[in-house]
Amino acid sequence: MKKAAGLISLILIIGTALAGCAGGGSPSSVVRQLHTAIEQGDNKTITDLTVSEAAGVIIKMMQTLQQTYADTGGIAKTEQTINGDTASVKVTYKNGDSDNYDLIKVDGKWKVTVKMNK
């Protein structure tokens, strides 16, 4: 019986981890996953975690973003604000710089958006 309970716990842990990889979880966790995907040059994960317009912009700027993230020393903390199906995440980096990310909920999953300045 203990083995069955352990197996069920393992399945739940793996399922939760996989859900997080697919854009599930909190807006902050999606932004952290996006940072990791950019650092690793993982276009598929970038596409999964963003709306299509954002994915195109990020992939085009990949090399610049990778260098910028390296210069920041990594994420020190995130602060999220959720308002219904929209959210914003403020990322503060170890070097003191910060960025703001906007997210929307698409089919129950948080996705990073890009606001274009006109």
GURO-107120 format. One record per residue: x, y, z of N, C-alpha, C in turn. Coordinates in steps of 0.2 Angstrom, whole numbers, padded with zeros to 4 digits, always signed. Layout:
% residues N
XYZXYZXYZ;...
% end
This chain:
% residues 118
+0004-0006+0000+0000+0000+0000+0004+0006+0000;+0010+0006+0004+0014+0012+0004+0017+0013-0003;+0019+0008-0007+0022+0009-0013+0017+0012-0018;+0010+0011-0017+0005+0014-0022+0004+0021-0020;+0004+0023-0013+0004+0030-0011+0010+0034-0014;+0016+0031-0013+0022+0034-0016+0021+0035-0023;+0019+0030-0027+0018+0031-0034+0013+0036-0036;+0008+0037-0032+0003+0042-0034+0006+0049-0032;+0009+0049-0027+0013+0056-0025+0017+0058-0031;+0021+0053-0033+0026+0054-0039+0023+0057-0045;+0017+0053-0047+0013+0055-0053+0011+0062-0052;+0008+0064-0046+0005+0071-0045+0011+0076-0045;+0017+0075-0043+0022+0079-0043+0024+0080-0050;+0025+0075-0054+0027+0075-0061+0022+0079-0065;+0015+0078-0064+0010+0081-0067+0010+0089-0066;+0011+0090-0060+0012+0098-0058+0017+0101-0062;+0023+0097-0062+0029+0100-0065+0028+0101-0073;+0024+0096-0076+0023+0097-0083+0018+0102-0084;+0013+0103-0080+0008+0108-0081+0012+0115-0081;+0017+0116-0076+0020+0122-0076+0024+0123-0082;+0027+0118-0086+0031+0119-0092+0026+0121-0098;+0020+0120-0097+0015+0121-0103+0012+0128-0102;+0015+0132-0098+0011+0139-0097+0006+0139-0091;+0006+0134-0087+0002+0133-0081+0005+0137-0076;+0002+0137-0070+0004+0140-0064+0003+0148-0064;+0007+0151-0060+0006+0158-0059+0009+0162-0065;+0007+0168-0065+0011+0173-0070+0018+0173-0069;+0020+0174-0062+0027+0174-0061+0031+0168-0063;+0028+0162-0062+0032+0156-0064+0032+0156-0072;+0027+0158-0075+0028+0158-0083+0034+0163-0085;+0034+0169-0082+0040+0173-0083+0046+0170-0082;+0047+0167-0076+0053+0163-0075+0055+0158-0080;+0050+0154-0082+0051+0149-0087+0053+0152-0094;+0050+0158-0095+0052+0161-0101+0059+0163-0101;+0061+0166-0095+0068+0168-0095+0073+0162-0096;+0071+0156-0093+0075+0150-0094+0075+0148-0101;+0070+0148-0104+0069+0146-0111+0073+0151-0116;+0073+0157-0114+0077+0162-0118+0085+0161-0117;+0087+0160-0111+0094+0158-0109+0096+0152-0113;+0092+0147-0114+0093+0141-0117+0092+0141-0124;+0089+0146-0127+0088+0146-0134+0082+0141-0136;+0078+0140-0132+0072+0135-0133+0066+0139-0136;+0066+0139-0143+0061+0142-0147+0054+0139-0145;+0054+0132-0145+0047+0129-0144+0044+0131-0137;+0048+0132-0132+0045+0134-0125+0043+0141-0126;+0047+0145-0129+0046+0152-0130+0039+0153-0133;+0038+0149-0138+0032+0149-0142+0026+0147-0138;+0027+0142-0133+0022+0139-0129+0020+0144-0124;+0025+0149-0121+0023+0153-0116+0021+0160-0118;+0021+0161-0124+0019+0168-0127+0014+0168-0132;+0011+0174-0133+0006+0175-0139+0011+0175-0145;+0008+0173-0151+0012+0173-0157+0016+0179-0158;+0013+0185-0157+0017+0191-0159+0023+0192-0154;+0022+0190-0148+0028+0190-0143+0033+0185-0145;+0031+0179-0147+0036+0174-0148+0041+0176-0154;+0038+0179-0159+0042+0182-0165+0047+0187-0163;+0044+0192-0159+0049+0197-0157+0055+0194-0153;+0053+0190-0148+0058+0187-0143+0063+0183-0147;+0061+0179-0152+0065+0174-0156+0070+0179-0160;+0067+0184-0163+0072+0188-0167+0077+0192-0163;+0075+0193-0157+0080+0197-0152+0084+0192-0147;+0084+0186-0149+0086+0181-0144+0093+0182-0142;+0098+0183-0146+0105+0184-0144+0106+0190-0140;+0102+0196-0141+0103+0202-0137+0100+0201-0130;+0094+0197-0130+0091+0196-0124+0095+0191-0119;+0098+0186-0123+0103+0182-0119+0108+0186-0116;+0111+0190-0119+0117+0194-0116+0114+0199-0111;+0108+0202-0112+0105+0206-0107+0104+0202-0100;+0101+0196-0101+0100+0192-0095+0106+0190-0092;+0111+0189-0095+0118+0187-0092+0120+0193-0088;+0120+0199-0091+0122+0205-0088+0119+0206-0081;+0112+0204-0081+0108+0206-0075+0110+0202-0069;+0113+0196-0070+0115+0191-0064+0109+0187-0062;+0104+0187-0066+0098+0183-0065+0093+0186-0061;+0087+0183-0060+0081+0186-0057+0082+0185-0049;+0081+0191-0046+0082+0192-0038+0075+0190-0035;+0069+0193-0039+0063+0192-0036+0058+0194-0041;+0052+0192-0041+0046+0194-0045+0040+0196-0041;+0036+0201-0043+0030+0203-0040+0025+0203-0045;+0019+0199-0044+0014+0199-0049+0008+0202-0047;+0004+0205-0051-0003+0208-0050-0008+0204-0055;-0013+0201-0053-0018+0198-0057-0024+0202-0057;-0027+0203-0063-0034+0207-0063-0038+0203-0068;-0041+0198-0066-0045+0194-0070-0041+0189-0075;-0042+0190-0081-0038+0187-0086-0032+0190-0089;-0030+0196-0085-0024+0199-0087-0019+0199-0080;-0013+0200-0081-0008+0200-0076-0002+0204-0078;+0001+0207-0073+0008+0210-0074+0013+0207-0069;+0019+0206-0071+0024+0204-0067+0030+0209-0068;+0032+0211-0062+0038+0215-0061+0044+0210-0059;+0049+0210-0063+0055+0206-0062+0061+0211-0060;+0063+0210-0054+0069+0213-0052+0075+0209-0052;+0080+0211-0055+0086+0207-0056+0091+0208-0051;+0096+0204-0050+0101+0204-0045+0106+0210-0046;+0106+0213-0052+0110+0219-0052+0106+0226-0051;+0100+0225-0049+0095+0231-0047+0091+0233-0053;+0092+0231-0059+0088+0233-0065+0081+0229-0064;+0076+0231-0068+0069+0228-0067+0066+0229-0074;+0061+0224-0075+0057+0224-0081+0050+0222-0079;+0045+0224-0083+0038+0223-0082+0036+0218-0088;+0032+0213-0087+0029+0209-0092+0022+0209-0091;+0018+0209-0097+0011+0209-0097+0009+0202-0099;+0004+0199-0096+0002+0192-0098-0006+0192-0098;-0008+0187-0102-0015+0186-0103-0017+0179-0102;-0023+0177-0100-0025+0170-0100-0028+0168-0106;-0025+0163-0109-0027+0160-0116-0029+0153-0115;-0035+0151-0115-0037+0144-0114-0034+0141-0108;-0035+0145-0102-0033+0143-0096-0026+0144-0094;-0022+0146-0098-0015+0146-0097-0012+0154-0098;-0008+0156-0094-0005+0162-0094+0000+0162-0100;+0000+0168-0104+0005+0169-0109+0007+0176-0109;+0014+0177-0110+0017+0183-0110+0015+0187-0117;+0013+0193-0116+0011+0197-0122+0017+0203-0123;+0016+0206-0129+0021+0211-0131+0017+0217-0132;+0018+0223-0129+0015+0229-0131+0019+0233-0135;+0016+0235-0141+0020+0239-0146+0019+0246-0145;+0025+0250-0145+0024+0257-0144+0023+0260-0151;+0018+0264-0152+0016+0267-0158+0018+0274-0158;
% end
